[in-house]
């Protein structure tokens, strides 16, 4: 199952997708500690599995909150994507 967090506006789509079937909820060893703005948290989903999620106050600000990690040129992988060893996190841009 995939969880999409973010929004779409006139300038594009700004989403983070978490493949909850691949997420191993590694917590402070993965995306939670890698994100410099603290966007991620570990929650218990509807199937009683622990998975990563985007905190509510960040869901409509993905474009802005991810901005510092997304340079204009020579874009390396984002810290949360790199920290996610199962590859459960992807971005729409």
Secondary structure, 3 states (H helix, E strand, C coil): CEEEEEEEECCEEEEEEEECCCCCCCHHHCHHHHCCCCCEEEEECCCCCEEEEECHHHCCCHHHHCHHHCCCCCCCCCHHHHHCCCCCEEECC
